[in-house]
Amino acid sequence: MLAKRVDDIPEGDLWIFEPKWDGFRALIFRDHDDLLIQSRDQKSLNRYFPELFEPLLKQLPTRCVLDGEVVIAGTNGLDFDALQLRIHPAASRVKLLSQQIPASVVFFDLLCLGDRDLCKEPFERRRAELESLLASARPPLHLTLATRDTATARDWFQRFEGAGLDGVLAKPITGAYEPNKRTMFKVKHERDCDCVVAGFRWHKDAENEAIGSLLLGLFDASGALQHVGVCASFTQAKRRELVQFLEPYRRNALANHPWKSSAEHADGSENQRMPGGQSRWSQGKDLSWQPLRPELVVEVAYEHMQGTRFRHMAQFRRWRIDKPPAECTYAQLEVVPPHELAAIFATGR
């Protein structure tokens, strides 16, 4: 079941609000000793989270299906980077990480219980049964917070962001569980930031004809330009216009480029890869890029930071020809204090 993005938390008494967790969405299937942690693309996550098997088998009913999020809670909030480290081909590495940084599961819906298919039931009834089912749940299993009070939801939206939560979900109290339909709403954080444009990638279906994404940078306290993410919210017409617009900035771009030392010249061309570009998570995607002289400044919208990078793809707003690149620093970013996850995971829930 999916969510449609809206600009504000809806008013009225027709909604149940929940914090929006930032982890791996998963359906948990249990049939006696058989257990499946299934990702959104219907792949098994079992091998990546071995530490969850015993508590799931011990605490869940013998036959059930639940919807939830696999997360890793660090000292300063949810740690998505640590979660990504689990997607590793070596079982020994996964086992070590499962002991060093164990994962948790936050549940927010109940789809089946025994022989009962609950998907057609209204969400308020599914929620009530889920609360009863997990009344005595112990970590690493958790029941997400929920409220019908709009003021409380707004408080969560502001207060829990520092813990790495992604916003707030609004679910209709009478809504059925409808897979692949966006019948619930999500409100996510969005901010503006001015970034240096230091490169681009060609569009996957139109190399040399259309721009796929712009590579963004911010200067750190030492004056080094750090790669912080990409923006790619362009129409097809705009992608083609950008080819001509960026052409002057391609000339001699690599000569004094701040990322030159980390570029790879595997084929002797200027088809470089970003620092750490190819990884086990890129799944064979072409991450080659073209350098630009870092003279352009762009204003983008972003949701929140994950460490020193944008957690999700940024959205193009406008060019800032009035702003020098040197002013594009981390200092412009809003810093949200971390909220202790203990307040969210209180008493195991």
N, C-alpha and C positions, 0 to 999 in steps of 0.2 A: 504494500500500500504506500502511495506516494503523497507528497504535499505540494501545494501551489504556493508560490511566494507572494506575499502581500506586504504593503508598506507599514501597516500598523496592526496592533493587537485588536481584534474585533470586540465590540461592546455587546452587552446583552447576556442573558442567562442560558443560552443555547450551546455553550461551549465548555469543554474541559481542557484546561491548559496544562502543558508539561514543558519542562526544560528540554531543549533540543541537544542531544548528546552528540559528541564529535568522535566517532570511532568507526568500527566495522559493523554495519547493519547485518543482522543475522536472524534467521529462523532456526529455532531449536526444536528438533523432532526427537521424541523419545518413545520407544516401543519396547518395554521391558529392558533388556540389556543392550538393545540397539540404540545408538545415539548419533544424531547428525547435526552438526553446526553448519548451516548452509548460508552462503553469501548471497548478495543480491543478484549476482549472475549465475546462481544455482550451482556453484562449485562448493565442494566440501572444504571447510576450514579446520577439520578435525586434527590434522597432523601439526597444525601451527599453535594449538592451544591445549596441549595435553593436560595441563594443570586444572582445566575446567571439568574434565570427565568425572572425577570422583564426586565433587560437590553437586554436579548436575544430576548424576544418577542417585545420589543420596537424598537430595532434597526435592526433586520434581516427582510428580505422580508417575506411575508406571507407564501410562499412555497419555501423551499430550503433545500439543504444538504451541509454542510461545514465540512472540516477536520481541526482539530486543536489540541491544547494541553491545558489542564487545569493546571494552575500553581498558586503558591502562592509566591508573591514577598515580601521578608523581607527587613530589612534595609541593609543587607550585601549581598543580592542576592536571588536567588531562594531558597525556603525552602521546600525541599522534605519531611522532617520529619513532618512539619506542615501539609503538604498535606495528609500524611498517617493518621494523627490523625482524619481526617474526616471520615474514614471508621470505623464508630462507630455504634453499634446497637441502641443506645438511641437517639431518635429524639431531645430531649431537649439538649443533648450535642452537636449534630451537629448544631443546631440553635445557640447556644452560640458561638461556634467556628466560624460560618459563620459571626457573628457580630464582633468578636475580630480579626480574621485573614481572611478577605474575599479573595476569589479566583478570578482569572482572566482567560480569554480565549484568547489564541494567535492563530489566524487563518492563515493557509498556503495553503489551496486549496478549490476550489469551484467545487462541483460534480453535483449538480442539481440546476436549477433556474426556478421556475414555472413548465411548462411542458417539459422543455429542459433538456435532459440528456447530461451533458458535459464531461462525462468520456472518450469519444473517442476523444475529442478535444486535440490538442497539449497543453502542459503545459503552454507555453508562452501566449496562448490565455486565458486559465483558469485564469492565474495570472493577466492578464490585466482586466478581468471582476471582479475578486476579489478586485483589487485595486479600481475600480470604485464603487463597492458595498459598500466598507468600507471606502470610502474617508472621510466621516464625523464621523467615529466611535469614540465613547467616552469610557473611562475606565468604566467597567472592560473588554471591548472588544478591541482587538488589532489586527493589521495586522503585521505579521512578516516582519522583514527587508529582502530585497532581492537585489542581485547584480549580474551582469555578469562579473565583474572585479575580476580576480583571486587575485590580490594584496590586494583588499579590503577583500576578503574572508579569506586570510591568516592573515590579521590584526585582523579580528573578532575571528579567531581561538585562537590567543594568548590573545587578550585583554578582551574578554567576559568570559573567563573561570572563572575569579574571581567572576563573578556574578552568577555562578552556571550553565552556559550553558554547554552543553555536547559535543560540537564540531561543525562541519560544515557539512551540507548536500549539495550534488551536484545533481541537477535534470536536466535531458536532456530536452532542450527547446521544442523538438518535441514529447516528451513522452506522451502517454495516461495514464489515471489513471487505473492501473491494480491491483486490490486487491490480496493480498497474494503473489505478485511477487516482487522480489528485483531488480527493474529496475533503482533505484536511488542509489547513493553512500553516505556513511557516513564516515567521518574522525573524529576519537575520540582521546582524549589525552591518552597517556600511559606512565607510569613511572615505575622505578624499586625501590624496597624497600626490605630490609632484616628484616625478622620477626622471632620471637620465635615460635616454634611449641609446643603448650601446650596441645593438645588433637586432637581427630579425631572423625568422625562419620562413622559408617558402611554404606556400600552401601545399598540402600533400597531393592535391590533384592538379596543380598548375605551377610547377616549378618554372622560375624565370618569368612568370606571367602575373602572379598574384601573391600578396604577402599573407602568410598564415598567422604569425604572431610577432609582437615586438618584445625584445628582451630588455628588462628594466633593471636599473641600478640605483643604489643610494650610497652616499659617502659615509663611512664610519668615522669614529673619533680620530683615527690616525690619518684620515684623508684618503684611504683606499676605497675604490668603488666596488661595492659588493653586489653580486647578482641577487635580486630579491624576488624575481618571478617574471611572469609574462602577462600581456594583455592581448586579447584577440577578438573583441566584440565588434567586428566589422561586417558590413554588407559585402556582397560579392563585388559590387561596383567600387566600393571604397578600397577593397583589397587590391584591385588593379590600379587605382589611382595612386596608391601608396608606392608602387614600384617606381614611378616617375618622381614622386615627391622625395623619396629617400635616395635616389641615385647620386646626387651631389655629395652626400655624406659617406658614400662607399669608397670614394677615391682616397687612396693611401690610408685607409682606415686602420689597417693592421700595424702600420709602422710604429705608432706610439700608443697602441691600444692598451688599456689597463688590464685586460684579460689575456694579453698575448702570451704570457709565460705559461698559462695553463691550457692553451689551445693545442690540439693534437694535429700533427701534419702527417697523418697516416698515408695519404695519397699524394702529398706534395702540393696540394691545392689549398685554397683558402676555405675549404669546407671544414670548419672547425667544430669541436664539441665543447659545450660548456663544462666548467669544472665539475667533475663527478657526473657528467651528462648521462652516459649509459649506465644503467643499474639494473638490478634484478627486478625492479618494479616497472621499468619502462617497457618491458615485454616486447623488445625488438623494434620499438618505434624509432623512426629516424629523427635524431636530435641534432643533426648538423645545423650550423647557423652561419650567418654572414655578418661580419663585423661592420659597425658604423662608427664614424668619428663621434665621440660622446659629447655632442654639441647641442642636441635637441632635448627639450624638456617637455614632458607630457603630464597632464593631470589625469589620474585614474581613480576609480572607486575601488575600495577593497573592503573585505569583511573583517578579518583580524589577522594578526601575525602568528606564525608558528616559529618560535625562535627568532631568527633574523630574516625570515622570508614570509611572503604572503602565503597564507594557508591554502587559498583557492585562487583561481585565475582572476586577475584584476580586469576592470571594465574601463574602456577608453572613454574619457570625458571631453578633453580638448587639448590642443597644443598650447604651450605657455611660452610664446616667443619673447615675452617680457621678462622672463626669469632666467638668470644664469645657472648653468648646471651645478656650480659650486654650492648653491643654496639647497640642493636636493640631498638632505642629510636625514639620518635617523631621528634627529632632534625634533623634526616636525610631527612625528607620529604620536598619537595619544597613547599613553601607557595606562592600562587598567590594572589596578592592584589585584594580585591573585586572591581569590576567595577560598578559604579552606574547604577541601572536599569533605572533610569530616562533617561539616554542616549539612552537606547534601546526602552523604552516606550514613547519616545518624542512625544509631542502633541497628546497623546492618541493612537499613532500608534507604 
